[in-house]
């Protein structure tokens, strides 16, 4: 399974998440409205490496960057909203990426869908 397929499988496992291209990149949405993440498999602008932009809980962006600045970064356009960038070159910690995806979902999804996720 390639990078796009693995990331896709993580996001599409959440209740009422859909995928469609946004700015030419796979992007995941809750109820086809609010985006939760975008995958730049071939890089984007000056970041010429595969990476993901994902919504993040308040303060998580700063914490992740402080813990591992080689893996996490403040992405352009959405970083000011607290989103986090995750480098996907090199070895990928898939469990950690799944946690970031779930956090993104929980930040954006309405409470009823988060309850659905918790009820699994």
Secondary structure, 3 states (H helix, E strand, C coil): CCHHHHHHHHHHCCCCEEEEEECCEEEEEECCCEEEEEEECCCECCECCCEEEECCCCCHHHHHHHHCCCCEECCCCCHHHCCEEEECCCCCCHHHHHHHHHHHHHHHCCHHHHHHHHCC
